[in-house]
Amino acid sequence: MTEVEAVDSHESHLIERIRAGDRGLFHELIRPYERSVYLLAYSVLHSPEDAEEVAQETMLRAFTHLNQLRADVKFKRWLLTIAINEARMRRRKDRKHLYESLDAVQDRAPEGEFMPREIADWRDIPSKALESKELRRAVDRALMRLPPIYHEVFLLRDVQHLSVEETAQTLGLTAAAVKTRMHRARLQMREELSPFFKKRWIDRLPFRKGKNPW
């Protein structure tokens, strides 16, 4: 059994027990995704307070509607879909005067013209430095500087490791749009983190090894 299959099997077991009445296990079920739910909400709302409220609402909705989760849908994708939908609804409801045309503009607009200014001459760093607070802060800053349309895709693909198809379904995009946004998100992240990395920087980040860098 692969690691992914083991995780899926464990989550399925937890869900069965929660549905059977062992509700105390719900926190164990959602614990691996709490930070990503918050960051996903923040990427839409750009407000720590609003993102925290949306994260809490997401967990509550997941808990109260867990019986509606289909067997053919992974819990992770289902939870993150709830998060992105809750965040978008909050944005439309609370900030309509600021964001009422944002989605339409994003749908019509090209994917952007971002080109990295620094690509070559990156420095290698010792692997133990990947755990440093300095790098963690740099990754966090770089993530927060990503435009929302890239931030969402980056979190789902490179932090939560959803497939292109799962990411497209979660965000309501085409697979081609996901690939384009992912490519540009990585370029921007690479430029932001260029003082730390050389060559395959994305493989060096802690979350590529199953760890969150936060």
TIDO-298394 format. One line per 4 residues: number of its first residue (from 1); their letters; for each residue x, z, y of N, C-alpha, C, O. Coordinates in pm, 1 decimal, decimal comma. Atoms other than C-alpha are relative to their C-alpha. Layout:
REM residues N
NUM) A) X/Z/Y/X/Z/Y/X/Z/Y/X/Z/Y ~ ...
//
This chain:
REM residues 214
1) MTEV) 84,8/0,0/-119,8/0,0/0,0/0,0/88,0/0,0/124,3/178,9/82,1/136,0 ~ -76,0/6,5/-123,0/137,6/-97,9/339,7/-36,3/115,4/92,2/-134,1/186,4/68,7 ~ 28,0/-107,6/-96,1/153,7/143,6/634,4/-134,2/-22,0/68,5/-210,6/72,4/88,7 ~ 126,8/31,4/-65,3/-135,6/-35,0/803,8/-116,6/29,6/-93,1/-217,6/86,0/-51,0
5) EAVD) 106,1/-26,2/97,4/-344,3/-17,3/487,5/-19,3/149,5/-20,4/-131,7/196,7/-37,1 ~ 9,1/-145,2/16,5/-262,1/351,9/452,1/-75,1/63,1/117,5/-157,5/152,6/98,6 ~ 69,0/-51,6/-118,3/-376,9/419,1/809,4/-148,6/-32,6/-7,6/-233,0/53,1/18,7 ~ 140,5/40,9/10,6/-697,9/221,5/755,2/-73,6/83,3/-104,2/-187,7/124,4/-83,2
9) SHES) 61,2/-78,1/106,4/-766,0/407,1/431,7/-24,5/143,9/45,5/-129,5/201,8/17,5 ~ 14,2/-137,9/-49,2/-706,8/745,7/596,7/-114,6/7,9/101,2/-195,2/100,9/97,1 ~ 106,9/-0,8/-99,7/-935,3/657,1/887,7/-136,3/-17,0/-65,7/-232,9/47,3/-24,8 ~ 127,2/18,8/70,3/-1207,9/536,7/651,7/-44,5/130,6/-65,4/-162,5/165,5/-64,0
13) HLIE) 31,0/-129,1/63,6/-1186,5/867,5/465,7/-48,8/100,5/103,9/-146,0/172,3/80,6 ~ 41,9/-90,9/-106,6/-1209,0/1063,7/791,7/-140,7/-33,2/49,2/-222,9/56,2/69,5 ~ 131,4/42,6/-48,7/-1507,7/860,6/908,1/-109,4/39,7/-98,4/-215,6/86,4/-57,4 ~ 97,4/-39,4/101,4/-1689,5/921,6/579,6/-29,6/149,7/7,9/-145,1/191,5/0,2
17) RIRA) 19,2/-145,1/-5,5/-1632,5/1296,6/608,6/-71,0/41,9/128,4/-154,5/132,3/126,8 ~ 67,6/-32,2/-126,5/-1737,9/1305,1/974,9/-147,9/-35,3/-9,0/-233,6/42,2/33,4 ~ 139,1/40,9/15,6/-2054,0/1113,5/895,8/-75,9/93,9/-93,1/-196,9/112,3/-80,3 ~ 62,8/-93,3/94,5/-2119,5/1359,2/614,8/-19,8/138,7/59,0/-78,1/226,2/-5,1
21) GDRG) 23,5/-127,9/-66,4/-2113,8/1646,1/863,3/122,9/77,7/40,6/111,2/178,9/109,7 ~ -123,2/-71,9/-34,4/-1748,1/1750,9/896,8/48,9/-47,7/136,6/150,6/-116,6/146,1 ~ -25,0/52,7/-133,9/-1745,9/1686,9/1271,7/131,7/47,9/60,1/183,4/-13,3/153,5 ~ -126,1/-50,6/-51,5/-1434,6/1893,2/1330,7/116,1/-94,8/-20,2/220,8/-78,6/42,6
25) LFHE) -107,0/97,1/25,7/-1228,1/1602,1/1197,7/3,5/-112,0/102,9/93,6/-195,8/99,0 ~ 5,6/110,7/-94,5/-1325,7/1376,0/1486,8/124,8/-4,8/87,9/174,6/-113,2/118,2 ~ -119,8/0,6/-84,4/-1030,8/1485,1/1699,8/118,7/-59,7/-73,7/199,6/-131,2/-14,6 ~ -108,8/60,3/78,7/-792,6/1394,4/1418,6/-13,7/-151,8/-3,3/86,0/-224,0/-1,7
29) LIRP) 25,4/143,8/4,3/-954,7/1051,5/1406,5/41,6/-69,1/129,2/99,2/-177,8/125,7 ~ -24,8/66,2/-128,8/-917,0/978,4/1778,3/136,8/31,0/59,1/180,6/-36,9/151,9 ~ -126,3/-43,8/-60,1/-585,6/1155,0/1844,8/100,6/-113,8/21,6/161,9/-118,2/128,3 ~ -101,1/105,0/-21,9/-363,5/844,2/1793,7/-33,5/-95,9/113,8/53,0/-170,8/159,2
33) YERS) 43,0/100,5/-97,2/-564,6/649,5/2050,9/-35,4/57,9/136,6/-74,0/-16,6/226,6 ~ 42,1/-63,2/-124,7/-629,6/900,5/2328,9/75,4/-55,1/120,7/14,2/-87,8/222,4 ~ -78,9/47,7/-113,2/-344,5/787,4/2552,5/-30,7/-145,7/31,4/-40,5/-183,2/148,2 ~ 28,3/141,7/-24,2/-418,7/417,6/2505,3/-137,7/-20,1/61,4/-155,8/-109,2/144,4
37) VYLL) 133,0/8,6/-61,0/-786,5/470,5/2588,3/10,0/31,2/149,0/-48,5/-38,3/232,1 ~ -17,2/-35,9/-141,1/-684,3/643,1/2911,3/69,1/-112,8/76,8/23,3/-151,6/184,3 ~ -75,1/103,9/-69,9/-431,2/374,0/3003,9/-81,8/-128,2/14,7/-71,4/-198,3/115,3 ~ 84,7/117,9/-8,1/-678,2/98,6/2926,4/-102,6/16,1/111,4/-127,4/-76,9/188,1
41) AYSV) 95,0/-27,7/-108,0/-934,5/260,1/3154,0/69,7/-4,0/135,8/14,6/-55,8/232,9 ~ -74,1/0,0/-126,4/-670,0/310,7/3422,3/34,5/-141,6/44,0/34,4/-171,1/163,5 ~ -35,0/137,8/-35,0/-571,2/-56,1/3406,2/-115,4/-71,5/68,0/-93,9/-165,9/143,9 ~ 118,2/60,0/-61,9/-927,4/-143,4/3509,5/-34,3/69,5/131,1/-71,4/4,1/228,6
45) LHSP) 53,2/-78,3/-111,5/-1002,5/136,8/3754,6/103,8/41,8/104,2/69,2/64,5/220,1 ~ -107,7/-40,9/-90,6/-665,4/229,7/3909,6/-29,5/134,1/66,6/4,7/156,1/182,8 ~ 28,3/-135,0/-48,7/-785,3/585,1/3951,6/16,2/96,7/-115,6/-55,1/85,0/-215,3 ~ -17,9/-96,2/109,1/-658,4/874,5/3737,3/-127,3/77,0/-32,5/-158,8/100,0/-149,3
49) EDAE) 122,2/-77,4/22,1/-980,5/1068,4/3786,0/-105,9/-83,5/-72,2/-166,9/-37,4/-168,6 ~ 98,1/87,1/63,8/-1205,6/775,3/3697,2/41,4/-34,0/-143,0/-42,1/-36,8/-233,4 ~ -48,9/33,3/134,1/-986,7/682,3/3400,3/-20,6/116,2/-95,5/-57,1/95,7/-211,3 ~ 20,6/-118,1/83,2/-1004,5/1039,2/3269,1/-146,7/14,2/-38,6/-178,8/44,1/-153,6
53) EVAQ) 142,7/-10,1/29,1/-1382,7/1042,1/3298,1/-43,5/-107,9/-99,0/-121,6/-80,8/-190,2 ~ 35,0/108,3/92,1/-1411,1/704,8/3124,7/54,6/28,9/-139,6/-12,3/1,4/-239,2 ~ -56,9/-34,8/130,4/-1179,3/823,5/2846,9/-88,0/102,7/-71,5/-112,8/91,5/-191,5 ~ 87,0/-100,9/58,8/-1400,9/1126,6/2791,1/-133,7/-60,2/-43,0/-185,9/-27,8/-149,7
57) ETML) 126,4/65,6/34,6/-1715,2/913,9/2796,7/15,8/-90,1/-122,2/-74,0/-100,1/-205,8 ~ -28,2/86,3/115,8/-1556,0/672,4/2550,1/-0,6/82,0/-128,3/-62,1/42,4/-227,2 ~ -5,7/-83,6/119,4/-1482,5/952,4/2303,7/-138,2/53,5/-35,7/-173,4/60,8/-153,4 ~ 135,6/-49,8/26,0/-1833,9/1092,5/2341,7/-86,2/-108,9/-62,1/-159,1/-84,1/-158,1
61) RAFT) 79,2/110,6/55,2/-1990,8/753,3/2278,8/44,1/-33,6/-142,5/-38,6/-61,5/-229,3 ~ -50,0/27,7/134,8/-1766,8/695,1/1979,3/-51,5/104,5/-98,4/-88,3/72,0/-211,3 ~ 47,1/-107,2/86,7/-1867,5/1030,9/1837,4/-149,0/-14,2/-30,8/-190,7/-2,5/-146,0 ~ 146,1/4,2/18,6/-2242,0/987,4/1891,3/-46,4/-128,0/-69,0/-155,8/-131,7/-125,3
65) HLNQ) 40,7/127,9/59,7/-2247,6/627,5/1766,5/86,5/-38,8/-120,1/88,2/-155,0/-160,9 ~ -90,7/31,1/110,9/-1999,3/654,2/1479,6/-72,7/-62,0/-118,3/-15,4/-142,3/-191,9 ~ 76,5/57,2/111,8/-2274,2/572,2/1231,4/-23,9/-149,6/16,6/-58,9/-218,1/-79,4 ~ 22,6/141,9/-25,9/-2302,0/230,1/1395,0/123,3/-85,6/-27,3/115,4/-208,4/-23,3
69) LRAD) -122,1/74,5/29,0/-1944,1/132,7/1311,2/-13,1/-71,3/-133,4/-35,6/-8,7/-237,0 ~ 12,4/78,5/122,3/-1955,3/-149,0/1059,4/125,8/12,7/-85,2/235,2/36,3/-34,0 ~ -111,5/-14,1/93,2/-1735,4/-138,0/752,8/106,3/-107,3/19,6/223,1/-85,6/-12,8 ~ -94,8/109,8/-16,5/-1574,2/-471,6/842,1/72,1/2,8/135,3/148,5/-88,8/165,9
73) VKFK) -64,5/-12,5/-131,0/-1460,8/-352,5/1189,6/91,0/122,6/-0,7/48,6/231,4/-39,7 ~ -93,6/-111,1/-4,2/-1151,9/-136,2/1236,0/-38,9/97,1/111,6/-81,0/56,7/219,9 ~ 35,3/-102,2/-98,2/-1210,8/191,0/1416,3/76,3/-18,8/129,5/18,8/-4,0/237,4 ~ -82,5/14,3/-119,8/-923,1/125,6/1657,4/-56,7/-105,1/94,3/-72,1/-79,2/213,7
77) RWLL) 53,4/106,0/-85,5/-1064,2/-202,7/1785,6/-136,3/38,2/55,6/-166,8/10,2/171,5 ~ 133,4/-43,3/-43,8/-1415,4/-57,5/1802,4/12,5/100,2/114,5/-59,0/89,0/214,1 ~ -18,6/-101,2/-103,0/-1294,7/241,2/2007,2/51,7/-61,8/129,5/2,6/-28,7/237,4 ~ -56,9/60,5/-119,7/-1088,4/30,1/2247,2/-98,9/-94,6/67,5/-95,6/-111,9/189,4
81) TIAI) 105,7/82,5/-58,5/-1380,6/-207,9/2294,4/-95,7/86,6/81,8/-136,3/48,5/191,6 ~ 83,9/-93,5/-75,9/-1595,9/88,2/2398,4/69,3/37,8/130,4/6,2/41,9/236,0 ~ -74,9/-42,2/-118,6/-1321,5/195,8/2639,6/-0,5/-106,9/108,5/-26,3/-77,1/225,1 ~ -6,6/106,4/-100,9/-1287,1/-140,5/2811,6/-138,0/-26,3/58,6/-150,2/-53,1/178,1
85) NEAR) 135,8/21,6/-50,9/-1663,4/-181,4/2839,9/-43,4/112,6/93,4/-105,6/87,9/196,7 ~ 33,9/-113,6/-85,8/-1707,5/168,9/2982,1/71,3/-9,7/134,5/12,3/17,6/239,0 ~ -76,5/11,4/-124,0/-1432,0/108,6/3237,0/-56,2/-109,8/89,3/-66,8/-92,0/210,7 ~ 54,0/109,8/-80,2/-1577,7/-222,3/3348,0/-135,7/36,2/58,6/-166,1/0,1/172,3
89) MRRR) 129,2/-42,8/-53,3/-1924,1/-72,4/3382,8/18,0/99,0/114,7/-54,7/93,8/213,9 ~ -26,8/-96,6/-107,5/-1781,7/213,6/3590,9/46,2/-74,3/125,7/5,0/-40,4/236,7 ~ -48,8/75,6/-115,3/-1603,1/-35,0/3814,9/-114,5/-70,0/72,1/-122,4/-67,2/194,9 ~ 112,1/71,3/-61,7/-1917,5/-238,5/3872,5/-97,1/96,2/67,0/-151,0/66,2/173,5
93) KDRK) 97,9/-94,9/-52,6/-2134,6/67,3/3930,6/50,2/73,2/123,2/-19,7/80,3/224,2 ~ -50,1/-86,3/-105,6/-1913,7/281,1/4151,8/71,3/-74,0/112,2/82,4/-22,4/223,4 ~ -79,5/70,1/-100,8/-1714,6/16,7/4336,4/-48,3/-143,0/17,5/30,9/-235,5/35,4 ~ 56,6/133,3/-6,8/-1948,4/-275,3/4355,1/40,7/-71,8/126,9/65,6/-192,3/124,2
97) HLYE) -33,6/63,8/-127,3/-1866,8/-340,2/4719,1/143,3/-50,4/2,6/177,4/-137,6/82,7 ~ -139,0/43,6/4,6/-1499,2/-378,9/4628,6/26,7/-101,5/-110,1/112,7/-188,4/-95,7 ~ -35,5/75,7/118,9/-1512,5/-544,7/4287,0/-108,0/-96,2/-47,9/-94,1/-153,9/-155,8 ~ 111,6/75,8/52,9/-1836,5/-735,3/4260,7/37,2/-142,4/-39,4/-27,2/-200,9/-126,5
101) SLDA) -36,2/137,4/33,0/-1660,0/-1072,0/4251,2/127,7/-9,6/-80,9/173,6/-119,7/-111,1 ~ -129,9/1,6/66,3/-1343,8/-968,6/4068,1/-2,5/-71,5/-132,8/84,5/-154,3/-159,6 ~ 4,3/63,6/130,8/-1448,8/-1073,6/3719,9/-16,4/-150,1/12,5/47,9/-226,6/-59,4 ~ 21,5/142,6/-17,4/-1573,3/-1408,7/3841,4/126,8/-69,2/46,7/158,7/-179,0/1,0
105) VQDR) -124,6/58,0/-49,0/-1249,3/-1471,6/4028,5/100,7/-12,5/-111,9/168,9/-114,4/-123,5 ~ -95,5/4,4/110,4/-1043,0/-1384,9/3723,0/-37,2/-108,2/-99,3/50,6/-173,7/-155,4 ~ 42,0/102,5/94,0/-1252,0/-1615,3/3507,1/33,9/-139,5/50,5/66,3/-228,1/-28,6 ~ -22,6/133,0/-55,2/-1203,0/-1907,8/3744,5/147,4/-26,8/27,2/193,8/-140,6/19,0
109) APEG) -136,5/17,7/-47,8/-846,0/-1845,3/3852,1/94,8/-34,1/-113,0/71,0/3,7/-227,6 ~ -103,8/23,0/100,3/-537,5/-1975,3/3670,6/67,4/130,2/-35,3/46,7/230,3/33,4 ~ -57,7/-123,4/51,3/-332,9/-1719,7/3479,7/113,7/54,1/84,5/176,6/152,7/46,3 ~ -102,7/-54,1/-87,2/-88,6/-1672,8/3764,1/127,4/-80,7/-5,3/145,2/-166,5/-91,8
113) EFMP) -122,0/77,9/-12,6/248,4/-1803,2/3864,3/123,3/88,8/-9,6/229,4/54,7/42,8 ~ -111,9/-94,1/5,0/469,4/-1506,5/3782,7/117,6/-59,8/-74,3/103,0/-111,8/-184,9 ~ -123,8/39,9/64,3/827,9/-1598,3/3706,2/101,8/110,1/23,3/119,5/154,3/136,8 ~ -96,3/-108,4/-17,0/1093,3/-1334,5/3641,7/121,3/-43,7/79,3/169,6/-155,8/63,6
117) REIA) -118,4/31,6/-79,2/1382,7/-1320,5/3886,2/127,2/35,9/-74,4/231,9/-24,6/-51,5 ~ -118,4/-42,0/73,7/1620,2/-1143,4/3648,0/-23,8/-20,2/-149,1/-115,2/38,6/-206,9 ~ 11,8/22,8/143,3/1667,5/-1270,1/3293,9/132,7/27,0/-68,7/134,7/87,3/-176,0 ~ -130,0/-12,0/63,6/2039,7/-1273,5/3219,8/69,4/130,1/38,6/22,8/204,1/125,3
121) DWRD) -88,7/-110,5/-32,6/2310,3/-1006,8/3224,5/-65,9/136,2/-8,4/-42,1/222,6/76,0 ~ 56,2/-132,5/21,4/2106,3/-718,7/3094,2/100,2/83,3/-79,2/179,7/29,0/-156,0 ~ -95,2/-88,0/67,1/2297,8/-418,1/2966,3/-60,3/57,9/-127,1/-176,1/99,4/-128,6 ~ 40,8/-73,1/119,7/2275,4/-284,7/2614,0/10,1/148,7/28,2/93,7/192,5/107,2
125) IPSK) -5,8/-145,3/-14,8/2206,5/85,4/2592,4/-4,9/62,9/-138,0/-58,3/1,7/-230,5 ~ 6,2/-67,1/130,8/2249,8/336,5/2306,2/-144,8/22,0/-41,4/-231,8/45,6/42,4 ~ 137,5/-13,7/47,9/1943,2/364,4/2086,8/-59,1/135,9/35,7/-179,6/145,8/59,0 ~ 52,7/-132,0/-31,7/1913,8/737,9/2159,1/-55,0/6,5/141,9/-137,6/92,2/173,4
129) ALES) 48,1/-0,6/-137,8/1857,2/653,5/2524,9/-144,0/-44,7/10,7/-208,3/-24,0/113,5 ~ 139,2/43,5/-1,7/1522,8/504,0/2431,7/-94,7/118,9/11,0/-209,7/103,6/52,1 ~ 83,5/-118,7/-6,7/1392,2/858,1/2413,2/13,3/73,1/133,7/-49,9/176,8/154,1 ~ -26,8/-71,0/-124,2/1512,9/949,6/2761,0/-121,0/1,6/91,3/-204,0/-89,3/89,1
133) KELR) 107,8/-10,7/-97,1/1275,8/1066,7/3029,5/8,5/-111,6/102,4/-93,6/-160,8/150,5 ~ -17,1/106,4/-98,9/1423,8/809,0/3264,0/-64,4/-129,4/-47,1/-132,5/-197,5/29,6 ~ 58,8/123,0/52,2/1322,8/523,1/3037,4/-151,0/12,2/-11,4/-223,8/-82,8/17,5 ~ 144,0/-19,8/9,7/981,0/671,0/2974,4/-67,5/-21,1/135,1/-172,9/-84,0/144,4
137) RAVD) 55,6/18,1/-134,0/920,9/685,9/3348,5/4,5/-146,4/41,6/-88,2/-196,4/105,3 ~ -12,7/141,1/-35,7/1047,4/329,2/3389,1/-106,3/-84,6/-69,5/-164,1/-174,9/-9,0 ~ 103,5/72,4/73,6/812,0/202,2/3118,0/-136,2/26,1/61,5/-216,0/-66,2/78,5 ~ 128,8/-34,6/-59,6/520,2/388,8/3272,7/-18,8/-72,0/133,0/-126,2/-125,9/159,8
141) RALM) 9,4/69,2/-129,3/595,9/246,4/3618,5/-22,0/-149,1/-19,2/-103,2/-210,5/49,9 ~ 13,9/143,9/24,5/632,7/-104,0/3480,6/-140,5/-34,7/-47,5/-197,7/-135,0/-4,8 ~ 136,3/23,6/47,4/299,9/-79,4/3296,9/-100,6/5,4/114,7/-190,3/-78,4/123,7 ~ 94,7/-16,8/-108,1/120,3/41,4/3606,7/9,6/-112,0/103,5/-84,4/-134,2/179,7
145) RLPP) -16,4/110,7/-94,6/257,9/-250,7/3807,8/-55,5/-131,2/-53,7/-69,0/-228,3/20,8 ~ 58,3/121,9/55,4/112,2/-507,1/3571,2/-138,0/-23,6/60,8/-214,7/71,7/74,7 ~ 137,1/29,1/-41,6/-196,9/-682,5/3710,1/-96,3/36,6/-113,2/-59,6/26,6/-230,3 ~ 94,1/-44,6/103,2/-508,8/-559,5/3526,4/-18,3/-99,0/-114,9/-26,2/-57,5/-230,5
149) IYHE) 25,3/96,0/107,7/-559,2/-883,3/3332,9/115,9/-6,3/-98,4/96,2/-42,0/-214,5 ~ -115,0/-3,8/89,5/-207,3/-851,5/3189,8/14,4/138,0/-63,9/53,0/149,5/-180,2 ~ -11,1/-137,5/47,8/-212,9/-472,6/3154,2/-86,2/20,7/-124,7/-40,5/77,1/-224,1 ~ 92,0/-16,8/112,6/-514,3/-480,6/2923,3/54,1/-65,5/-126,2/55,8/-4,7/-233,2
153) VFLL) -49,7/74,2/116,5/-366,6/-744,4/2694,2/126,1/64,7/-54,7/141,9/77,7/-176,1 ~ -125,5/-61,3/44,8/-24,8/-577,6/2683,8/-26,4/128,1/-78,6/34,2/150,5/-183,4 ~ 31,1/-124,8/69,4/-172,0/-241,2/2586,0/-57,5/-25,4/-139,0/-19,6/40,5/-235,9 ~ 64,1/26,2/128,7/-384,0/-387,5/2309,7/95,1/-66,6/-98,8/94,2/-34,1/-217,5
157) RDVQ) -87,7/73,7/91,7/-119,4/-620,7/2167,6/127,3/77,6/-34,1/162,0/90,7/-151,5 ~ -132,9/-56,1/24,9/210,7/-435,4/2210,0/3,0/150,9/-10,9/103,0/206,8/-55,9 ~ 4,6/-145,1/19,3/102,4/-71,6/2219,5/-86,1/34,3/-121,7/-45,2/112,5/-207,4 ~ 89,2/-28,1/112,3/-192,1/-68,2/1978,8/8,6/-103,6/-111,0/-55,2/-87,5/-215,1
161) HLSV) -29,9/98,0/105,1/-76,6/-374,9/1782,8/-123,8/-70,8/-54,9/-128,8/-105,0/-173,0 ~ 112,3/82,8/41,6/-412,3/-550,5/1771,6/47,6/-143,6/-13,9/140,6/-185,8/54,9 ~ -33,7/141,2/13,9/-394,0/-909,3/1656,0/-49,8/-77,5/120,6/-126,2/-24,9/201,6 ~ 48,6/85,1/-108,6/-449,4/-1196,6/1897,2/-151,6/-11,4/-6,4/-219,9/-3,2/95,7
165) EETA) 144,7/16,5/16,8/-797,6/-1243,5/1753,2/-75,1/127,6/36,3/-178,6/121,9/102,7 ~ 65,2/-127,5/-31,9/-886,2/-872,9/1778,2/2,9/26,3/150,1/-95,2/73,5/207,6 ~ -11,0/-19,1/-144,7/-759,3/-858,4/2136,0/-97,3/-89,9/73,8/-162,5/-47,0/169,0 ~ 92,5/94,7/-62,9/-958,7/-1167,7/2228,9/-143,8/49,8/-11,7/-220,3/41,0/84,3
169) QTLG) 136,1/-49,6/20,5/-1275,9/-1016,4/2080,0/-25,9/123,7/85,3/-134,5/139,2/141,2 ~ 16,2/-122,6/-77,1/-1218,5/-682,0/2252,5/-19,5/-28,3/148,8/-100,8/36,4/214,7 ~ 3,0/28,6/-143,1/-1166,1/-835,7/2596,9/-93,1/-115,1/37,2/-111,6/-144,5/155,3 ~ 87,7/112,2/-29,2/-1405,3/-1127,6/2563,1/74,9/-121,4/50,7/26,7/-192,4/139,0
173) LTAA) -83,8/111,9/-41,5/-1127,0/-1385,3/2599,0/16,7/-97,6/-114,8/-21,9/-69,5/-228,3 ~ -41,1/91,4/105,7/-1011,1/-1689,3/2409,4/137,0/43,2/-51,5/210,0/114,4/17,4 ~ -132,0/-31,6/55,0/-707,9/-1656,9/2183,1/110,0/-60,0/87,4/215,6/0,8/105,0 ~ -99,3/64,4/-86,0/-523,2/-1900,1/2410,8/25,6/82,0/125,7/139,8/93,6/170,3
177) AVKT) -16,0/-82,8/-120,1/-588,3/-1677,7/2714,4/78,3/126,2/-31,5/160,7/170,1/48,7 ~ -74,4/-119,2/40,5/-460,8/-1373,5/2525,5/149,0/-32,2/-11,5/232,8/44,0/36,7 ~ -140,5/37,9/17,2/-138,3/-1555,0/2433,9/67,7/-23,9/134,2/182,1/16,6/154,8 ~ -57,5/28,0/-131,3/-83,7/-1672,5/2790,0/23,2/128,8/77,7/129,6/148,1/136,7
181) RMHR) -13,6/-125,5/-73,5/-146,0/-1330,9/2941,2/106,5/89,3/-61,7/179,2/158,2/9,9 ~ -101,2/-79,9/66,6/71,3/-1162,6/2679,7/139,4/-47,5/36,7/228,6/33,2/62,6 ~ -130,5/56,7/-34,6/359,4/-1396,5/2753,1/40,3/40,6/141,7/154,9/79,1/164,9 ~ -32,0/-31,9/-138,8/338,9/-1332,2/3127,3/15,8/150,0/20,7/95,1/193,7/104,1
185) ARLQ) -18,8/-145,1/-7,3/297,6/-958,2/3079,0/139,5/38,0/-46,9/204,8/122,5/14,4 ~ -133,6/-30,1/51,3/616,4/-951,4/2873,6/107,7/-43,5/98,0/208,1/25,9/114,5 ~ -97,3/44,3/-99,8/801,8/-1152,6/3136,1/9,8/101,1/113,6/119,5/135,1/158,0 ~ -1,6/-94,5/-111,2/699,2/-909,6/3407,3/58,8/133,7/-43,5/135,9/194,7/30,6
189) MREE) -58,3/-123,6/50,8/780,2/-606,4/3193,1/150,6/-14,7/-16,7/226,6/77,9/11,5 ~ -142,6/23,1/20,6/1115,5/-760,7/3109,9/75,6/7,3/132,0/184,9/63,6/138,2 ~ -66,8/-8,5/-129,6/1200,7/-801,0/3475,6/5,1/143,3/50,2/108,1/188,0/100,5 ~ 3,9/-138,1/-47,7/1091,4/-447,5/3560,1/103,1/86,3/-72,0/161,1/177,3/-12,9
193) LSPF) -87,5/-84,1/80,9/1304,3/-306,5/3278,8/138,7/-60,5/-20,8/215,9/-12,9/-104,0 ~ -126,6/69,8/20,0/1600,4/-541,2/3313,5/123,4/88,6/12,7/223,7/59,4/-52,4 ~ -120,1/-84,3/-3,2/1842,6/-261,5/3409,7/30,8/68,3/-132,9/143,7/111,8/-155,6 ~ -18,6/-74,3/124,6/1791,4/-109,3/3063,8/35,1/-88,4/-119,3/102,5/-43,7/-212,2
197) FKKR) 1,1/74,9/124,3/1779,7/-398,5/2822,4/68,9/-135,1/7,3/86,7/-193,4/114,2 ~ -58,6/131,6/16,3/1944,6/-711,7/2697,6/-55,1/-59,5/-127,4/-85,5/12,8/-222,3 ~ 48,2/73,5/117,6/1828,3/-976,3/2449,7/-142,8/40,0/-31,7/-228,6/32,3/56,3 ~ 138,2/-24,9/42,8/1518,1/-868,1/2251,2/-43,9/138,4/44,9/-56,1/229,7/-36,7
201) WIDR) 37,3/-130,2/-54,9/1412,8/-583,6/2483,7/-127,3/54,6/-60,5/-139,2/175,5/-80,6 ~ 130,9/-47,8/43,5/1057,6/-569,0/2349,8/9,3/73,0/-133,2/-70,4/162,7/-160,7 ~ -16,1/-63,9/129,7/1180,4/-470,5/2003,5/65,9/137,2/12,2/64,0/216,2/-82,2 ~ -69,0/-126,9/-17,6/1373,3/-178,6/2149,1/-92,1/111,0/49,6/-57,9/228,8/39,6
205) LPFR) 88,3/-101,9/-56,0/1078,5/-1,5/2307,2/-55,5/89,2/-109,6/-81,7/42,1/-220,3 ~ 43,1/-94,6/103,9/961,6/309,7/2122,7/-129,8/-37,9/-67,5/-144,7/-15,1/-187,5 ~ 126,9/27,9/64,9/608,0/185,7/2064,7/9,5/-113,4/-99,3/-83,7/-133,4/-177,2 ~ -18,4/102,6/103,0/747,9/-107,5/1861,8/39,5/65,6/-132,4/39,4/0,5/-236,8
209) KGKN) -36,8/-73,6/120,5/857,5/159,5/1613,7/-108,6/99,7/-35,9/-85,6/193,2/-112,5 ~ 111,5/-87,3/32,9/519,1/326,0/1600,8/-8,3/124,9/84,6/-81,1/218,3/50,9 ~ 2,3/-116,9/-86,0/584,6/570,8/1884,6/-46,7/-42,2/139,4/-9,3/-148,9/188,1 ~ 35,1/24,9/-138,7/421,8/586,8/2225,7/113,3/45,6/90,6/169,9/152,6/68,0
213) PW) -109,4/-39,0/-87,7/679,4/593,2/2506,5/-40,9/99,8/105,7/37,4/129,0/196,1 ~ 47,3/-93,8/-100,4/468,4/840,9/2703,6/6,4/142,4/-51,8/-29,8/235,8/19,8
//
